[in-house]
Amino acid sequence: RILKSLKGSGCYTEKSHPLRCPVDSLESEMIESSFMKTNILKIAIVAAVSPLAAFTSGASEISKFDPRMAVENSQVQGNVKWFDGKYLPIEGKAFKNTATYFERLPENVTTNVNSGVRDLKTHTPGMQLRFVTDSKMIAFKWVPRYPNLAMDHMPATGVSGIDVYRLTKNGWRYVATGRISKASGGNLSVPWISGEACLVNLPLYNGIKDIQVGVETNATISPPPARASGVTKSVVFYGTSITHGGCASRPGLAFVNILGREIDVPVVNLGFSGSGKMEMEMSEHISSIDASCYVLDCLWNMDFTMVKNRYEPFIRNLRAKRPGVPIIMAGQCDDEGSQCQLAQPELHLGPPARYAHEELLQKVGITIFLQSPLFAVE
């Protein structure tokens, strides 16, 4: 079924690199990889979570929204009532025991995890506010955690900006991007259709000190409607800079956020630029998230020895802690290869990863495995 869908989308051919989307004209390897993963993983995730939708209901992060607390912590300035983002419905924040509110991993991450992860966990990719308001306008003001608003290869809109979407009968549709030029913060105001749901993607390569959402003084904010997919538990992504969101021009264009909107599922983004290296402690943190599906995409940051020593133990531990939850192992889909491809580039993963995948598929019951060339089991 996955192969048939891929062939229909143009992402599968019978050439020497079977898993290849039609994006050869794009010069950026990161953009190409992100484009390919969006198309391929969309099909794989739907195949993984759709049969489980009826069994993934339950309390979501959105359902924990307390409107009383939100109102008590709001304040009126002029003709705008401002709500503190910490008291609004949020998705993509998987842990409560964080050092500050807008962080992706708990504060007890140890030095057994590389320093890149420990630093980048304060970034907010995948985090999003999602709510409904009867206001005819919505305003936003936010203060980034770090003063460096942009990088030489990624604009400030992607690094430190926000994206706003509205829910229509045709799904989530783009409204506006909150631009930012000063470390003191950014501002955005948009007209709104009363009663429509709003989704706000937070910065990809910066953190958030504070974010406020403003509505008309007589308006309210309430939880959004249930997702059409029926999935309430998050799809958890663990990976590298591509997962993190590099180098999207704005937050909504990170492939994890695109998939969340298109499949209509909550997501948790644990992508860490240059730092997705599958330490066992990360397996423990990830397995503590009650997810509908796990997507593992770290091979880009792992050398031959890392793959050989870490890959199988990481996934065996995850499977032991979360039996029955689909695990998608995403292999590299580039044409040039990387360190762990050098020994046997025609396999794109090298013998250790190939062996680990085959063993895991046979003995651990992994649901889906995607690599180049495509390999699907169960």
Secondary structure, 3 states (H helix, E strand, C coil): CHHHHHHHHCCCCCCCCCCCCCCCCCCCHHHHHHHHHHHHHHHHHHHHHHHHHHHCCCCCCHHHCCHHHHHHCCEEECCEEEEEHHHCCEECCCCCCCCCCCCCCCCCCCCCCCHHHHHHCCCCCCCEEEEEECCCEEEEEEEECCCCCCECCECHHHHCCEEEEEEECCEEEEEEEECCCCCCCEEEEEECCCCCEEEEECCCCCCEEEEEEEEECCCCEECCCCCCCCCCCCEEEEECHHHHCCCCCCHHHCHHHHHHHHHCCCEEEEECCCCCCCCHHHHHHHHCCCCCEEEEECHHHCCHHHHHHHHHHHHHHHHHHCCCCCEEEECCCCCCCCHHHCCCHHHCCHHHHHHHHHHHHHHCCCCEEECCCCCCCC
